[in-house]
Amino acid sequence: MRIIRKNLKVVLFLVALLSYSMSYAQVKTITGKITDADNGEPLPGVTIVVKGTTQGTITNFDGDYTIDVEEGQSLVFSFIGYTPQELVVGTTSILNLQLAQSMENLEEVVVIGYGQVKKEDATGSVTAVRAEDFNKGNITSPQDLLVGKASGVVITSAGGAPGSGSTIRIRGGSSLNASNDPLIIIDGIPIANDDVSGGSNFLAFVNPNDIESMSVLKDASATAIYGSRASNGVIIITTKKGRAGRPTQINYDMNTSVSTPIRYVDVYSGDEIRQLASTRPEIFPVESYDKLWNANTNWQDEIFRTSVSQDNNFSISGSLKDVPYRASVGYSNQNGILKNTSMKRLTGTISVDPILLDGDLRVNLNVKGMTTDNNFGDSGAIGSAISMDPTKPVYDSNSAISSRSAGYFQWENYGANLGTPNPVEQLMVVDNKSNVNRVVANAQFDYKLPFIEGLRANLNLATDQSKGDGHNNRPVTSPSTLTGETVGMTSTYWSENSNDLFEFYLNYKAEMASIKSVLDATAGYSWQHFQREGGDYRLGISQPTSSFITENYLVSFFGRVNYSLADKYLLTFTLRNDGSSRFQGDNQWGLFPSAAFAWKIKNENFLKDVDAVSNLKLRLGWGVTGQQDIGNDYPAQATYIASSGGSWYPINGEFLPTLRPNAYDPDIKWEETTTQNIGLDFGFMDDKISGSIDVYKRVTDDLLNEVTIPTGSNFSNTLLTNVGSLENKGVELSIDWRAIAQKDMMLNLGFNISYNDNKITKLLLNDNEDYIGILYGDGMTGTKQVTRVGYPAYSFFVNQQVYYPNGTPVEGMYVDISGEGGTVNGDNDDKYIYHNPVADVLIGLSASFKYKNFDVSASSRASLGNYVYNQVAASSSYDQMYQIGYWKNMPTYLSETQFVKRQFTTDHFVSNASFFKLDNFSVGYTYQETKGRMIPRLSFTVQNVFTITDYEGLDPEVSGGIDNNFYPRPRTFMVGIGFTY
């Protein structure tokens, strides 16, 4: 514990210099020294406040302070980890004080559903990540703060586009056709994981600089309090607040970042294509050479750039008498490495937390607002830059169609869909922008009821309103959207989402000293309403106008009982009863129970005097959670959809679309996931080494799957219904090591590793050995993935390639897996399951080092056993390079395979994409001026530092496992300067 105190002294002094307001009615100057009651060491960073005012100061490195105060007033001395003291100013001018360590204040508290708990008393699998442990860098999304920080949590960004979101998976996916996203709760508000039109990240309204902590709830005993939405885990985000009794603190941070592309896809140069055309007459006809020009255009270099971005954050916090407050404003101007892409975001937060009725009533008022302007450009230009003929220039004023293409080079008769659009024109002339606005607000009241000791009532009222609108337009001079003639394109869209919440619960806590037990019981009610509406209009390629409105309700009753006996044995029981408007009849309500037991082995007589072991706790948990987020608000009801295309009927001289019924299952119900978890929390040498290990099994029943239905039913031939099951089994280990913990030096190391095995156990109502599974792919590139019983979901489903003795693949020759003989032509009968996109093992590594005012931190991770289908390489073939007068470029993978025709179904393009990434490296210096009030800080951060992998594509981290020209992640260099006043 002494090591922890020394650590706190240095850290808090470096980051918590608070300003103070002076009252000119004061008549006395008080000086003194604050020391540790145990060892007499000076305490830097102790807050001294004149009671009832915002006037205050802090102690310097030597524990000394000076403050002006009137005689008879009281001074309040407080320091994290120590018991606060209050002294009345008398006639003396010197007040020295010793502060005693507070064990209660040092105990780590983690946020859980509808409350918080000491980490040592938690019975579920919970990981808490605090602000000081977050990833550093040019981070505009809250998800990125958590990458690599929690075992069993996989966060994969959609790419490097400004403001892009991420896919989050906790202990693997629990569904196939419903959402696999965790439930996100922000300051007590469960939010929907969808976004409005024009939005790219549903969490963008939360400025990462405003986040205090993130708690990841992983097993059912921790998540079941949220019932029907907790099968994929829960992430609770808590934002920063003001603190009572603290003087005003002002923070300003300004960051400038420079982002650069790391590498490009290796394609042929113009010279190399001209050489191929002249030396391979068996492939390219003689006349094809005349279609080549003299340029050597690097199209990828033409569309990418080095971009400069800015991020500014200002906050003010403190306490007006007994009313803590915090307000912040953040502005980000992020320019993408792809030209004509950017994101401008303005965020603001206000929180006011008055304490009324002598502390019996605590009120939390929070408002968060955001407005974002997105410029999406056209990411299709990334693929065009790879396939565009490099012998052609960017601009050509002499071509036959130059007057119709604004001077850009374009192929004539582009509408034949043979020539590649000019990537620069495709990217630069598009007007593809959106504006998204969002306001999230809640008022939470927590009242100690006077008639029963230990009984509290909590009321939470919240609303979440968002609106997005945008357009995607092209001028008439742009051929890249044409079907035959130059008409341009106009497309507009809009949508609005609303989320209203009413929650009320009672909490009762009683300590029974006679039997050394504590009872903590919670019971409540929740009502939530979601509504979504929007529409779009298009002119140019087609002319439909569409609109929609949809809504759903979720009503819940929940309860939890925590019981502690002799500070050794902990029991937790949770029950939630959810009612969803998405289902009907008896299936409308679902019951979700959980139970957990924890044994504090360290507190047993045989271990409590063993100093080497500071913590040892066994956890056992079981529970059932649900899933009702299935992407359709009316799956159990008959609905109709307007026909498109030719299904129109003339009425009174006007053609109107007909309505056709959608397939529906009136008996559709919740997916239910049952989780079993065994965990062990440990700590050694006064928690210098601490961590946990968990073993779990998760089984999802009533899995939603599309099954074939008889023809002639007026529906489509498939129906979404509850027929399947899947399971996830895994092991997680996390270790934190305080390698150095001294007054002027600190070194912390973090390590986590997780293993997860996903397997489908059922997909049909009745077992059928001939059922091939759920196939994924498209008509052009063929089926490449399958979900089949006995294998992981979305496994690669490909032909087994045959190779020449020198290792070169034999074009079109595959192993006859079916044994039927004859030519193997890529039919599903001759395909086999070959690996899957999900990693077997995930590793996270982090380190932070501080020496006096200097600090260094790094965050890295490894992914082992994940595979990627390289569709960029699979699209390469000689016959695609020249077609009826049109040349295309190809990735140089073609030199390895020598394929004349594309081979989309070969396992040759399924690659081991295991990787090690150094995500962030940051150095900083905080200048502490002892006598001043301003604390400046300088920092330098590199993001996406390097990647070690055998994968030949641009990036081995591919969401879904299909690498197909996504927006590349840049390397970013950031310089930051901050001030605390």
N, C-alpha and C positions, 0 to 999 in steps of 0.2 A: 504494500500500500504506500510505503514511503516513496518508492520509485514513481508511482502514479502521481503523487503530490508534486514531486520535483518536475515531472513532465508537464503537469498542468501549469505550474508557475511560469515556465518559459513560454509555452504555447500561447497561453491567454495574454501574457504581457505583450507578446509580439503582435497579436491581432486584435486586442480589445482596449485601446486607449480611447476613453470616452471624454467628450468635451463637458464643460460645466458652465452653468449660468451663474453670474455673480450678482449678488444683491447689495446695492450700495447703502443699505441701511445697517450693514454689519459693523460691529464694533470690536471684534477680536479676531486675531489670526492664530489659528491652532496648528501646531506642528506635531509630528510624532513618527513612530516607527511601528510597523505591523510585522509580527513574527509568528512562526509556527509554534504552537503550544508544546509540541512533543520534543523538538530538537533546537528551538531557538533560531532557526534559519529565517532570514527576511523573506517576506512574501511580496513579490512584484505583482502588479495588476489587481490589487484589492480595490474594490469600489467603495468610496465613502460618499454618502449622500446626506444632505440636510433633510431630515424627515419632513414629509409634507410638501417638499419643493422638488424642482428638477436640478437644483444646484449641487454640484458634486465634483469629485476628482478621483484619481487613482494613485496608488503607490508606484514609485519608480523601481528600478532594478534592486535598489538597496532597501526596499520596503518603506522608504520615507514618503511623507506626504505633507502638504500645506493646504489649508482651507480657511476662508474667512467665514465666521459664523457669529450670530448674536448669542450672548450669554443666556442660558436657560433653554436654548434649543437643543434638540437631540440629533446625534450623528448615528447613522446606520452603516455598519461595516459588513460587507458581504463579499464572498469569494467562492467560486464553484468548488465543491468538495469540502467546504468548511461550514460550520454552524454560524449563521449571522449573529451579530451582537449589536446592541444599541446602548449608547452612552449619552448622558446629559452633560452639556458643556457648563462647567462651573467657572471658578475664578482662575484656574490654572491655564497656562497657554501651551502646555505640553501634554499630549495624550498618547501614551504608548499602549499597545494592545497585543495580546496573544490570541490567535484564533485556533480553535480546536477542530480537528478533522471530523467531518460528518460522514459516517459510513453510509447513511441513507442517500445522501446526495451523490455519492460516488457510484452507487449501484446503477447499472445501465438499465434504462427503461425502453421497451420496444412497444410500438403502436400495433394494436390488434383490432379486430372488429368491435366497434362500440366500446372503446376504452383502451387502456394501456396496462402493461404488466411489467414487473421487473423481469429482466431476462432470466434470472436464476429461478423464477417461478413459472416460466412458460412451459406448457406441456406439449405444445405442437412444434412443428418444424418451421421456424421463423428466422429469416435473415434480415438484419437491419443494417442499412448502409447510410452513413451520415455525410454531411456536406464536406467535411474535411477529407473524406475517402473517395469522393466522386472523381470521375475522369476529368482531366483538364483539356483545354483546347478550344477550338472554334466550334462550340457545341450550342446548337439552337433547339435541340429536341431533348426533352427529359429522359427518353429511353437511353440515349447515348451515355448518360451519366453512369448507367448501371452495367454497361458492357464489361463482362469478365469479372464482375465483383461478387457474384452470388453463384454458388454451385447449383447445377441443374437448370440454370436460366440461360437460354440462347436468344440473343438479340441480333438480328440480321437487318441491316439497313437496306432500303429498297435500291440504293445506289447513291451516287454523289451529287444528285441534283439539289439545289438550294432548298432547304426546308423539308426535304423528303422524310417520310416516316420510316418505321421499322416493323419487322415481324418479331413478336415476342412469344417464346414458347417456354413453358415451365414444366419440366419433367415429361417432355414429349407431348404430342397432340392426343386429345381424348375423343376426337370426333373426326368424321369424314365429310359430312355435308352440313354440319353446323359450325359455329365459330370455334376456333382453337385459341382465341386470344384470352388472356387473363382478364379478370374484372379489375378495373382501375377505379380507385376511390381517392378523391382529392379533397382534403379538409372535410371529410365526412360526407361527400357527395359521390355516389356511384354514377359514373358517366357511361354513356353509350360509346361503343367502339367504332361507330360509323362516323362519317364526315359529310359535310355539306358539299354540294357541287362546287368545284373550284378549289377545294381544300386538298392538301396532300398529306396532312398529318393531324389526326384528331386530338393529339396532345399539344399542338403548337401554341395553344393559348396560355400554357404555363411556361413562364420564363425560367430556364434552369437556374438562374441566379437567385430566384426567390424560393428555392426548395431547401428545406432544412434536413429532411431525411426521407428515405424510402424503405418501407418494410415489405418483404416478399413472404407471403404466407403460402406454404407449399403443400402441406398434408391436410387431410380432411378435418382433423381435430382443430386445426387453425382456421380453415376456410368455411366449414359447414354452417357457421353463423350467417353466411350469405347464400346458403341453399342452392337455388336453381341456377345461379350464375357462377359458381365457384369451382366447377370441374377442372378448369384450366389454371387454377391458382388465383391469387389476389395480390395486387400491388397497391399499397396504401402510401400515398404521397402527402407529406405534411409540409406546408410552407412556413416561412419564417414569420415570427410574431415579435411584437414589442414585449418588454418585460417590465413588471412593476418595480418602481423604485430606482430605475436606471435613468441617468441623465441622457440628454439627446445625443444620438450618434448619427453622423452623416457619412455615407459611403458613396464613392464615385469610382467606377472602373471604365477605362477606355481601352479597347483592344483593336489592333489593326492586324489583319491576317493576309497572307499571300498564298494562294493555292495554285498548284501546277499539276498538269497531267503527269502520271508516273511513267507510263509507257503507252505505246500504240500497238494495235494489231499489226503484225508483220505482213505486209502485202507486197505485191510485185511493183516495181517502179515502171515508168514508161519505157525505159530502155530494155528492161527485162521482158516486158510483154512484146516489144518489137522483135526481140531475139527469138522468143518462143514462136511468134507468127512466121518467122522466116526459116526456122529449123525443124518445125514439126508439121510438114505438109500432110502427113497421114491424119492429122487432127483438124488443122485449120486450112481451108481452101486458099488457093493462091490469091484470089481477089480480096480476101480478108485483110491482107497487109495494106492495101490501098485505103482502108477505112481508118487506119491509125494515123494520128497526127504527130507532131514533133515535141509536144510538151512533156514535162516530167512533174506533173502536179501531185503534191502530197496532200490529198484531200483531207486527211485527218488533221494535218497541221493547219489547214485552212479553217476548220470549224472549231478547233479548240484554242484555248488561250491561257495565259497566266492572269488570274483574276485577283483583285484587291477588294477586301471586305472590311466593314466596320461594325463594331458592337459596343454600345454604350449603355451603362446601367447606373442609375442613381437611386439611392434609398435613404430614407430618414426614419429613425425609430427612437423610441424613448417612452416616457411616461409623463402624462399630465396629471399630477397628483397620483391618484390611484387608477388612472385609465391608461393602460399600455396601448401603444399604437405603432403602426409601421406603414409606410407608404413607399412605393417604388415606381419607377418609370424605366422602361428598357426600349432601346431602338436598335434594330439590326438591319444592316444593308448588306446582304450577302449576294455576291455575284458568282455565278457558276463558271466552271472552266469550259463549258460549252457556251459558245457565243450566243447572245440574245436570250440568256436565261438568268433569272435573278429572283430574289425574294426580299421584300422590305416589310418589316414587322414592327409594330408599335404595341407594347404591352404596358399595362398599368395595374397595380394592386393597391388596395387599401384594407387594412385590418385594424379594428378597434375592439379592445377586449376589456370593457369596464368590469370592475368588481364592486358589487353593490350589497346593501343590507348586511354590513359588517362581515363581508366575505361569504355570505350564504348564497348569493346569486352571482354566478359568473356568466357573462355574455360574450359571445364571439361573433363579431360582425365581419364578414369578408366579402369583398367585391374584386373580381378579376375581369379585366377587359382586354381585348385584342383586336387590332385591325391589321390585315395582311394583304399586300399587293404581290401577286405572283406573276412572273413572266415565264411561261413554260417553254417558249420556243417550239421546236419540233425535234424531239429525240429520235425520230425516224431518220434524221440526217446522219446519225452515228452509223447505222447500217449502210446508208447510201455512200458514206465516205469510204467504206471498205470495198464496196463493189463498183464504184464509179471508175470509168476508164481514165487512167492517169495520163494518157497521151493527149487529153483534151484540156484546154485552159478554163479558168474560172469564168472569164468574160470573153465574148466573141460578138463584136458589133457587125461582122460581115456575114453572119449566117442568114439563111433564108427566113428564120423565125425570130431574128433578133428584135424586130419591132414588137413582137408579141411576148418577148421574154425579158423585157427591161434591160437588154444588153448582156444578160447571162448566157453562157453556152447552154443550149438544150438540144436534145435529139429531136429531129423532125418526126412528126406523127407520133408524139409521145403517148397518145392515147392507145396505141397498140400494146402498151404495157410490156415492151421488150427492153427499152432503154432505161437506164438508171437516172432518176432526177438529179439535177445539179445540187449537191449537198449544201453549197453555200447559199444558193437561192432558196432552197427548201427551208433552211434555217433562218435566214435573215429577213425575208419578206413576210413571214408569217406574223400575224397579230393574234397571239394566243395568250390571253391574260385573264386574270380573275381577281376578285376582291372578296375577302372573307372577314366577317365581323362576328365577334362572340363576346357574350357577357355571362359570367357565372357568379352567382351571389348566393349567400346563405346567412341565416341568423340562427345561432344555436344558444339555447338558454339551459343552464345547468343550475338547479336550485336544491339546496339542502332543506328537505321538509322538516318543519320544526316539531312535529308531533311524534316522530319515530327517529331515534338516534341512528345515524348511519344510512338513512334512506335519502336518495337523490332522485329527482325527476329531470329528464333531459328531453328537450324539444328541439328538433332541427327542421327548419323550413328552407327550401332551396329551389333555385330555378337556374336553368342552363339554356340560353337562347343563342342560336347561331344562324347566320344567313350568309349565303355565298352566291355570287353571280359572276358571269364571265362570258367571253366570246372567243371564237377561234375562226379568224377570217383570213382569206387570201385574196390578193388583187386579181384582176382579170388577166394580168400579164404573167401569172404563175401557172405553169403547166403541171406542176407536181401533184395537183389534185384532180387532173382532168380525166374524163372518160371519152374524150373525142374532140372537144372544142374548148376554146378558152372562155370560160364563164366565171372563173373565180369561185369563191365559196364564202358564205356567211353563216355562222352558227352562233347562237346565243343560248344561254341556259341560266337557271336560277334554282335555288332550293332553300328551304328553311327547316330547321330542326328545333324542337323544344323538348325539354326534360324537366318536369316539375316533381318535387319530392316533399313528402310530409312523413316525418318519423318521430316517434315518441317512445321512450323507454324509461323504466324505473330500475334503479340500481340500489341494492342493499348490501352493505358490508358490515360485518360484526366480528369482533375478536372475542374469543372465549378463553380467557387466560387460564382458567382452572384446568382445561384439557389441552392447552397450547394449540388451539385451532383457530382458523380464520375461514369465514364463510363469505363468499362474494357471489351474489345472484343478480342476474339481469333478465328482464322480460320486457318485450316491446312490440310495437306495431309499425309497419312501413307501408306507404302507398306511393307508387311512382307511375307517372304517365309520360309516354313518349309519343311525339307526333312528328311526321316527316311529310313535307310536300314540296313540289317543284315542277319544273317543266323545261322544255327546250324547243327551239325552232331552228330549222336548217333550210338553206336555200343554195342550190348549186349542184351538188352531186345528187341529192334527192330533196324532196319537199314535204317531209312529214312534220307535224307539230304534235307534241305529246305533253301530257301533264299527269301528275299523280298526287294522291294524298293518302296517307296510311297512318295508323296509330296502334298502340298496344298499351295495356295496363299490367302492372305487377303489384299484387297485394300480398302482404306477408305478416305472419306472427312468428316471433322468435324468442328464444330464451336460452340462457346459459347459467350454469352453476359451477363455480370454482370452490373447491374445499381443500384446505391445507391442514394437516395434522402434524403437530410437533415439529413443524418446519422440516419435515422429512418426506412426507407422503402427500402428493398432490393429485387431486381428481378433478376432471373437467367433463361436464355433460352439456351437450348443445343440441337444440332441436329447432328447426325452422319449418314452417308450413307455408308454402308459396302457392299463390293462385295466379295463373297467367291467362290473359284473354286470348292467347294464341291457341288454346286447346278448348275442348268441349266436354260437357258431362262429367263423368267420374275422373276423367283424365285432366281436368282443369286444375286440380290441386295435387301438389306433391309434398311428401313428408321426408325431411332430410335430417337424420340424426347423426350424432358423433359422440365418441367417448374417448378419454385419454387418461393415462396414469403416468405419473412421474415419481421417481424415487431419488431423493437427494442422498446418495450414498456417502458423500463427504461428511454429512452431518451425523452419521452413525458413530457410535463410541469407538469402534475399531479403526476409524479412519480420521476422525476430527482432529486428532493431535499429530497427524502425519503432515509435517510442514511442506514436504515436497509436493503433495497433492492439494491444490487449492480449490478444485471444483471437480466433482464427478456426479453426474446425474443421468439416470436411465429414463427414457421416454418410450411409452407404448401408446399407439393411437390407432383408431378405427373410425371410419365415417363414410357417409354417403352424401354425394353432392350431385347437382343436376345440370342440365343444359337445355335452355329454351330459346337461345339466340340462333335461329335456323334460317335467317335471311328472308323470312316471309311472315307477315303479321297475321295471315289468314290461312294457314295450311290445313285447317280442319273444316273449312267452309267452302261452299261452291262460289267460285269467282269466274269472271269472264274477262276476256282481253280482246281489244279491237284488232282485227286482222290487218295485215299489211300486204303490200304487193298487189296481187290480182284479185283478192277476195273482197271486192266492192260491189255494191248493189244499187241500181238506179232507183231513186225515189223522188217523184215530182221533178224530174229533170236534173237531179243532183245525185252524184255518186257518193254513197256513204259506206264507211267500213262496216263489215259484219262483225258480230261478236261470237267468239268461240269459247267453250268452257275449258277451264284449266283442270287438270287432274288433281284430286284432293283425297285425303284419307280422313274421314270423320273420327277415326279412332287413334289418330297420331298422338303421341305423348312425349314426356320428357325422356331424354337420354339420362341414364343414371350411372355415376362412376363411384365405385366402392374402393376405398384406399386403406391399406394397412401400412403402418410405419413403425419402425423400431429405430430409436436414436439414442446416442450417447454423447453428452456434453462433457468436456474435460478441460482441466486447467492445471498447470504445473508451475511451481516456483512463483507463488503469488501471482498467478495468471500471466507470467512472462510468456509462457506458451499456452495458448488456449485454442479451442476449436470444437468441432462436432463431427460425428459420422452418422449417417442415416441409411437405412435399407428400406425400400418401399416396394409395394405392388399395387398397381391401379388397374381395375377392370371396369370397362364401360359396357353396360348392357343396354338393350333396346336401342342399339346403334341405328341411326338413320341411314338408309341406303335406297337407291333407286332400283326397283324391281320391274320386270316386264309384266304388263297386264294384257288381257285378251284384246284382240282387235274388235272393232265394232262397238266400242264403248263410248264413242264420241270424244274420247280423250286422246292425248298422246299415248304412245305405247309404253311409257314408263311412269312409275308412281313412287314418290318419296314416302317411305314408311319405316316403322321400327322393326328391323329384322336381324341386326348383326350384333357383334361384340368384338372388342379388342382389348389388349392388355399392354401395360408398360411396367417393366421391372427395372430397378436400378439401385445404384449405390452412390452416395455423395460423401465427400470428405472436405472439410475446410479447416485451415490452421492459420492462426495469427501468432507472430513471434515478435515480441518487443526485444530485439537483439541488443539495443543500447537504450538506456533510459537514465540519462544524467541531466544535470542542471543546464548545461550548455550544448548537449548533444543528444540526439534521439535517432534511432533507426528502427523502423517497423517494416516487417515483411509479411505479406499475405499470400496464401496459396489455397486454391480450391480445385478439386477434380471430381468429375461425375461421369458415371456410366449409365446409359439407358438403353434398354432393349424393347423395341416396339414389335408387336405381332398381332395380326388379324386372326381372330378365332372363329368368327362366323359372319356370313354375308347374306345368307338366304334363310327363308322360313324353314326349309327342309334341306338337309345336306345333299349336295350334288357334286360328285367327283369330276364331272365333265364341265362344271362352271369355271370358265377361264378367269373370271374376276372382273373388276372394273378397269376398263382400258382408258388411257389418256394419250392424246396426240391430236393430230389434225390431218386433213385430207392430203395436204401437200407433202408433209415430212413424215407421215406415218405414225403408227403407235409406238411409243417409246417407254411408257410407264404403265404399271399395273398395280392394283390393290387386290391381293389374293389371300385366301385363308392359309395360315401357316407362315406368312412372310410379313415383313414390315410394309406399312402403307407406302404407296408411291414408289415401289421398287422399279428399277430399270428393267424393261422387257424387250430384249434385243436378240439378234441372231449372233451365233458364235462364229467369229471370223476365222477363216483358214489363211495361213501365212506361207509364203515362200521360205526356203531354208535361210535366206538372208534377213528374215524378219519383216519383209515388206508384205502388206496384206494383198491377198489375191482378190481382185475386184469381182464382187458378186458371188463369191464362193463361200458358203457357210456349211457348218456341220449339220448333217441330217439328223436332227435330234428326234424327230418323230419316228424315224426308222422306216418310213414309207417308201424311201428310195426316190428316184427321179430328181428333177431340178429343184433345188432349194431357192425359192424366189422371195423370201421375206414374209411368207404367210405366218400367222400366229402359231400354227401347229409346230413350226420349227424354231420358235423363239424360246428363250429361257430367262429366268430371273437372275440378274447379275448386279448385285450390290444395290444400295439405295442412297438417297441424298443426305441422310441424317448421320451425323458423326456418332461413332460408338463412344468416344471419350472426349470430354471437354476439360480444358485446364485453364485456370486463371492465375496470373502471377502479378503481384504489385509490390512496390517498394517506395518508402518515403524516408528521406534523411534530412535532418535539420542540425545545423551547427550555428549557434548564436542567431544571427539574423539571416543566415543563408539556408535555403532549402532546395532539395531536389526530389522529384517524384517520377515514377515510371509505372506504366500499366501495360501488361502484355497478356496474350492468351494463345492457346493452341487448340486445334481441332484435329482429331485423329479418326480416320476411317470414314470420312465423308467423301462421296463420289459425285462427279459432275459430268453431265452429257454436254460435250462441246459442240453445240450446233453451229457455231461460227466455222469450225473446221469441217463439220459434216456437210456444209453447204458448198464446199469447194469441189469443183470438177472441171475438166477441160471443156466439155460440151456446153457448159454454162458461160464460158468466156466469150464465145462468139456465136451470135444467133441472128441470121438474116440482116447483116449490116450493123449490128449493135455489139460493141465490145464491153465486157465487164471485167473488173479486176477480181482477184481471188486472194485469200490468205495463202501464204507460202507453205502452209501445211500440205498443199497439193503436191509440192515437190517430194514429199515423203511418201504419200499414198499412191500418186500417179493415177488417180481414178479418172476415167473418161466420163463416167456418169456418176451422179451423186448417190451415195450409199447411206441413207439416213438410219437404217435399222441395225447397223453393225455395232458390236460391242467394242470395236476399235476406238470409238469416240467417247466411251465411258471411261473417265480417268479418275485415278485416286487424287483427290484434291485436298488431302491433309495439309495443314499449314501451321506455321507459327508467326504471329504478328506482334510487333511492338507498336501498340496503338498510340501511346502518348509518352512523351518525354518532356519534362518541364523543369526549369530552374528559376529561382526567384530570390529576391533580396528585399527584406523589409527594413527600412531605416527607422529606428526608434530614437527620436530625439527626447531625451529625458525630461527637459524642462518645457518642451513645447506641447501643442495639442494636436498637431498634424502628423499622421503616420503615412508616409508614402511607401509604395511598393512597386517594384519593377519585376517583370517576369518575361520569360521567353519559352515558348512551347512549340514542339514539333508534333504534328498529328499524322497518323498513318506513316510511321517512320520507315518501316521496312516489313517485307513479307518473305518468309522462307517456305518454298513449296516446290514440288515437282510438276505441278499443273502448268501446262503450256499456255493456257488462256491468260487474259488480262488479270483476273482476280479469282482466286479459288473460293471466295465466299459468295455463293450464289443461292439466293432464296428459291427453294423449289427444285434446285438441281439442274435446271436447263439454262445453259449459258448462251444467251441470244442477244448480244449487243446492248447490254444495259448501260445506263449512264455511269461511267467509271468513277470510282472514289479517288479524290485527289490527295496529294501530299500537301499539308498546310503548315506554314510557318507563321507564328503569331507572337507579336510583341504587345505586352500589356503594361499599363500604368494605372495604379489605383491609389486612392487617398481615403483614409479614415480620419474623421474629425470628431 
